[in-house]
Amino acid sequence: MGLVHWLGIYVSSVIYIALFMWWARKYKWTMIVPVSLGVNVAFFLMFEVWFKYRCPRARSKPPWG
């Protein structure tokens, strides 16, 4: 499950999109940040608000507790 299990779907997708855009070396941070955040805002609106589907959230308890 990777980062989704620990950080939730939205935070892990922001990290994934930002790192991929940076790794591709075609975009600057001034483009990476708004795109990665904007895509996840769109995902949130589409799934959580319009479809009323709850996506995976971050763990509420640490693994040691």
DSSP file (Angstrom, degrees, kcal/mol; ACC not computed):
  #  RESIDUE AA STRUCTURE BP1 BP2  ACC     N-H-->O    O-->H-N    N-H-->O    O-->H-N    TCO  KAPPA ALPHA  PHI   PSI    X-CA   Y-CA   Z-CA
    1    1 A M    >         0   0    0      0, 0.0     3,-1.1     0, 0.0     4,-0.3   0.000 360.0 360.0 360.0 -25.1    0.0    0.0    0.0
    2    2 A G  T >>  -     0   0    0      1,-0.2     4,-0.7     2,-0.2     3,-0.6  -0.299 360.0  -8.7  67.1-138.7    3.0    2.3    0.4
    3    3 A L  H 3>>S+     0   0    0      1,-0.2     4,-3.5     2,-0.2     5,-0.7   0.749 122.7  72.5 -69.8 -25.0    2.5    5.9    1.4
    4    4 A V  H <>5S+     0   0    0     -3,-1.1     4,-1.6     1,-0.2    -1,-0.2   0.891  95.5  52.8 -58.9 -39.1   -1.3    5.8    1.0
    5    5 A H  H <45S+     0   0    0     -3,-0.6    54,-0.6    -4,-0.3    -1,-0.2   0.862 120.5  31.6 -64.6 -36.2   -1.6    3.7    4.2
    6    6 A W  H  <5S+     0   0    0     -4,-0.7    53,-0.4    -3,-0.3    -2,-0.2   0.818 134.5  22.7 -93.5 -33.9    0.4    6.2    6.2
    7    7 A L  H  <5S-     0   0    0     -4,-3.5     4,-0.5     1,-0.2    51,-0.4   0.593 103.5-114.5-112.2 -14.1   -0.4    9.6    4.7
    8    8 A G     X< -     0   0    0     -4,-1.6     4,-1.7    -5,-0.7    49,-0.2  -0.149  37.0 -75.6  93.1 163.7   -3.7    9.1    2.9
    9    9 A I  H  > S+     0   0    0     47,-2.1     4,-1.7     1,-0.2    -1,-0.1   0.854 124.8  49.8 -68.7 -36.5   -4.5    9.2   -0.8
   10   10 A Y  H  > S+     0   0    0     46,-0.3     4,-2.0     2,-0.2    -1,-0.2   0.942 112.9  42.4 -74.3 -47.4   -4.4   13.0   -1.2
   11   11 A V  H  > S+     0   0    0     -4,-0.5     4,-2.1     1,-0.2     5,-0.2   0.922 116.0  49.6 -65.1 -43.3   -1.0   13.7    0.5
   12   12 A S  H  X S+     0   0    0     -4,-1.7     4,-2.4     1,-0.2    -1,-0.2   0.858 110.5  50.5 -67.1 -32.9    0.7   10.8   -1.1
   13   13 A S  H  X S+     0   0    0     -4,-1.7     4,-2.7     2,-0.2     5,-0.3   0.861 107.5  53.2 -73.6 -32.1   -0.6   11.8   -4.6
   14   14 A V  H  X S+     0   0    0     -4,-2.0     4,-2.4     2,-0.2     5,-0.2   0.942 112.6  45.2 -60.7 -46.1    0.7   15.3   -4.1
   15   15 A I  H  X S+     0   0    0     -4,-2.1     4,-2.7     2,-0.2     5,-0.2   0.924 114.3  48.9 -63.0 -44.8    4.1   13.9   -3.3
   16   16 A Y  H  X S+     0   0    0     -4,-2.4     4,-2.4     2,-0.2     5,-0.2   0.940 113.8  44.2 -62.2 -49.1    3.9   11.4   -6.2
   17   17 A I  H  X S+     0   0    0     -4,-2.7     4,-2.4     1,-0.2     5,-0.2   0.919 115.5  48.5 -63.8 -43.6    2.9   14.0   -8.8
   18   18 A A  H  X S+     0   0    0     -4,-2.4     4,-2.2    -5,-0.3    -2,-0.2   0.923 113.3  46.3 -64.4 -44.6    5.4   16.6   -7.6
   19   19 A L  H  X S+     0   0    0     -4,-2.7     4,-2.7    -5,-0.2    -1,-0.2   0.880 112.7  50.3 -67.3 -36.6    8.3   14.1   -7.6
   20   20 A F  H  X S+     0   0    0     -4,-2.4     4,-2.2    -5,-0.2    -2,-0.2   0.925 111.4  47.5 -67.3 -43.1    7.4   12.8  -11.0
   21   21 A M  H  X>S+     0   0    0     -4,-2.4     5,-0.8     2,-0.2     6,-0.7   0.893 115.3  46.1 -64.3 -38.3    7.2   16.2  -12.5
   22   22 A W  H ><5S+     0   0    0     -4,-2.2     3,-0.9    -5,-0.2    -2,-0.2   0.907 111.7  51.6 -68.0 -42.0   10.6   17.1  -10.9
   23   23 A W  H 3<5S+     0   0    0     -4,-2.7    -2,-0.2     1,-0.3    -1,-0.2   0.856 103.2  58.0 -64.2 -36.0   12.1   13.8  -12.0
   24   24 A A  H 3<5S-     0   0    0     -4,-2.2    -1,-0.3    -5,-0.2    -2,-0.2   0.685  97.6-145.8 -68.4 -17.3   11.0   14.4  -15.6
   25   25 A R  T <<5 +     0   0    0     -3,-0.9    -3,-0.1    -4,-0.5    -2,-0.1   0.716  69.7 107.1  60.2  24.0   13.1   17.7  -15.4
   26   26 A K      < +     0   0    0     -5,-0.8     2,-0.3     1,-0.0    -4,-0.1   0.535  69.9  54.6-104.6  -8.2   10.6   19.5  -17.7
   27   27 A Y        -     0   0    0     -6,-0.7     2,-0.2    -5,-0.1    -2,-0.1  -0.920  69.2-134.2-131.1 151.2    9.0   21.7  -15.1
   28   28 A K    >>  -     0   0    0     -2,-0.3     4,-2.3     1,-0.1     3,-1.9  -0.580  36.4-104.5 -95.7 164.7   10.1   24.2  -12.5
   29   29 A W  H 3> S+     0   0    0      1,-0.3     4,-2.0     2,-0.2    -1,-0.1   0.783 118.4  67.3 -60.7 -27.2    8.8   24.3   -8.9
   30   30 A T  H 34 S+     0   0    0      1,-0.2    -1,-0.3     2,-0.2    -3,-0.0   0.729 112.7  32.5 -67.0 -18.6    6.6   27.3   -9.8
   31   31 A M  H <> S+     0   0    0     -3,-1.9     4,-1.7     2,-0.1    -2,-0.2   0.736 114.5  58.9-100.9 -33.8    4.6   24.9  -12.0
   32   32 A I  H  X S+     0   0    0     -4,-2.3     4,-2.6     1,-0.2     5,-0.3   0.926 103.4  50.5 -64.1 -47.3    5.0   21.7   -9.9
   33   33 A V  H  X S+     0   0    0     -4,-2.0     4,-2.1     1,-0.2     5,-0.3   0.945 113.3  41.9 -63.3 -51.7    3.4   23.0   -6.8
   34   34 A P  H  > S+     0   0    0      0, 0.0     4,-2.7     0, 0.0    -1,-0.2   0.889 116.5  49.2 -65.7 -35.0    0.2   24.4   -8.2
   35   35 A V  H  X S+     0   0    0     -4,-1.7     4,-2.6     2,-0.2     5,-0.2   0.953 112.7  45.7 -67.7 -47.7   -0.3   21.4  -10.6
   36   36 A S  H  X S+     0   0    0     -4,-2.6     4,-1.2    -5,-0.2    -1,-0.2   0.883 119.3  41.9 -65.0 -37.3    0.1   18.8   -7.9
   37   37 A L  H  X S+     0   0    0     -4,-2.1     4,-2.0    -5,-0.3    -1,-0.2   0.906 114.2  51.7 -73.5 -41.3   -2.1   20.6   -5.4
   38   38 A G  H  X S+     0   0    0     -4,-2.7     4,-2.3    -5,-0.3    -2,-0.2   0.886 106.9  52.6 -64.2 -40.0   -4.7   21.5   -8.1
   39   39 A V  H  X S+     0   0    0     -4,-2.6     4,-2.4     1,-0.2    -1,-0.2   0.905 111.3  47.4 -61.7 -40.9   -5.0   17.9   -9.3
   40   40 A N  H  X S+     0   0    0     -4,-1.2     4,-2.5    -5,-0.2    -2,-0.2   0.822 108.3  53.6 -74.8 -29.6   -5.7   16.7   -5.8
   41   41 A V  H  X S+     0   0    0     -4,-2.0     4,-2.6     2,-0.2    -1,-0.2   0.917 110.7  48.4 -64.8 -42.1   -8.2   19.5   -5.1
   42   42 A A  H  X S+     0   0    0     -4,-2.3     4,-2.6     2,-0.2    -2,-0.2   0.918 111.5  49.4 -62.9 -43.3  -10.0   18.3   -8.3
   43   43 A F  H  X S+     0   0    0     -4,-2.4     4,-2.8     2,-0.2     5,-0.5   0.918 111.2  50.3 -60.3 -43.4   -9.8   14.7   -7.1
   44   44 A F  H  X>S+     0   0    0     -4,-2.5     4,-1.8     1,-0.2     5,-1.2   0.943 112.6  45.6 -61.1 -48.3  -11.2   15.7   -3.6
   45   45 A L  I  <>S+     0   0    0     -4,-2.6     5,-2.5     3,-0.2     4,-0.5   0.915 115.8  46.9 -61.7 -42.6  -14.1   17.5   -5.2
   46   46 A M  I  <>S+     0   0    0     -4,-2.6     5,-2.0    -5,-0.2    -2,-0.2   0.957 124.9  26.1 -67.0 -51.0  -14.9   14.8   -7.6
   47   47 A F  I  <5S+     0   0    0     -4,-2.8     6,-3.2     3,-0.2    -3,-0.2   0.949 129.5  34.1 -81.7 -50.3  -14.8   11.8   -5.2
   48   48 A E  I  <5S+     0   0    0     -4,-1.8    -3,-0.2    -5,-0.5    -2,-0.1   0.870 130.1  27.2 -78.8 -37.1  -15.6   13.2   -1.7
   49   49 A V  I   <S+     0   0    0     -5,-1.2    -3,-0.2    -4,-0.5    -4,-0.1   0.934 130.3  29.0 -92.8 -55.2  -18.1   15.9   -2.6
   50   50 A W  I   <S+     0   0    0     -5,-2.5    -3,-0.2    -6,-0.2    -4,-0.2   0.942 132.5  29.8 -77.7 -47.4  -19.8   14.9   -5.9
   51   51 A F  S   <S-     0   0    0     -5,-2.0    -1,-0.2    -6,-0.2    -3,-0.2   0.604  94.5-136.2 -87.4 -11.0  -19.6   11.1   -5.7
   52   52 A K        +     0   0    0      1,-0.2     2,-0.5    -6,-0.2    -4,-0.2   0.872  52.5 147.6  55.9  40.1  -19.8   11.0   -1.9
   53   53 A Y        -     0   0    0     -6,-3.2     2,-0.7    -7,-0.1    -1,-0.2  -0.927  45.2-137.9-107.8 123.9  -17.0    8.3   -1.9
   54   54 A R        -     0   0    0     -2,-0.5     3,-0.1    -3,-0.1    -6,-0.0  -0.717  19.7-151.8 -85.6 115.6  -14.6    8.4    1.0
   55   55 A C        -     0   0    0     -2,-0.7   -45,-0.0     1,-0.2   -11,-0.0  -0.385  38.8 -70.1 -80.6 162.3  -11.1    7.8   -0.2
   56   56 A P        -     0   0    0      0, 0.0   -47,-2.1     0, 0.0   -46,-0.3  -0.267  54.8-155.2 -56.9 133.0   -8.4    6.2    2.0
   57   57 A R        -     0   0    0    -49,-0.2   -49,-0.4     1,-0.1     3,-0.1  -0.555  24.7 -87.4-102.8 168.8   -7.3    8.4    4.9
   58   58 A A        -     0   0    0    -51,-0.4   -52,-0.2    -2,-0.2   -51,-0.2  -0.338  56.4 -85.7 -70.5 158.2   -4.1    8.5    6.9
   59   59 A R        -     0   0    0    -54,-0.6    -1,-0.1   -53,-0.4   -53,-0.0  -0.413  30.3-151.9 -64.1 139.9   -3.8    6.2    9.9
   60   60 A S  S    S+     0   0    0     -2,-0.1    -1,-0.1    -3,-0.1    -2,-0.0   0.696  79.0  47.6 -87.7 -19.3   -5.2    7.8   13.0
   61   61 A K  S    S-     0   0    0      2,-0.0    -1,-0.1    -3,-0.0    -2,-0.0  -0.933  88.4-113.2-120.7 144.5   -2.8    6.0   15.4
   62   62 A P    >   -     0   0    0      0, 0.0     3,-1.8     0, 0.0    -2,-0.1  -0.422  33.4-113.3 -69.0 153.9    0.9    5.5   15.2
   63   63 A P  T 3  S+     0   0    0      0, 0.0    -2,-0.0     0, 0.0     0, 0.0   0.737 115.8  52.4 -62.3 -22.5    2.0    1.9   14.6
   64   64 A W  T 3         0   0    0      1,-0.2    -3,-0.0     0, 0.0     0, 0.0   0.513 360.0 360.0 -90.4  -4.5    3.6    1.7   18.1
   65   65 A G    <         0   0    0     -3,-1.8    -1,-0.2     0, 0.0     0, 0.0   0.425 360.0 360.0-114.8 360.0    0.5    2.9   19.9
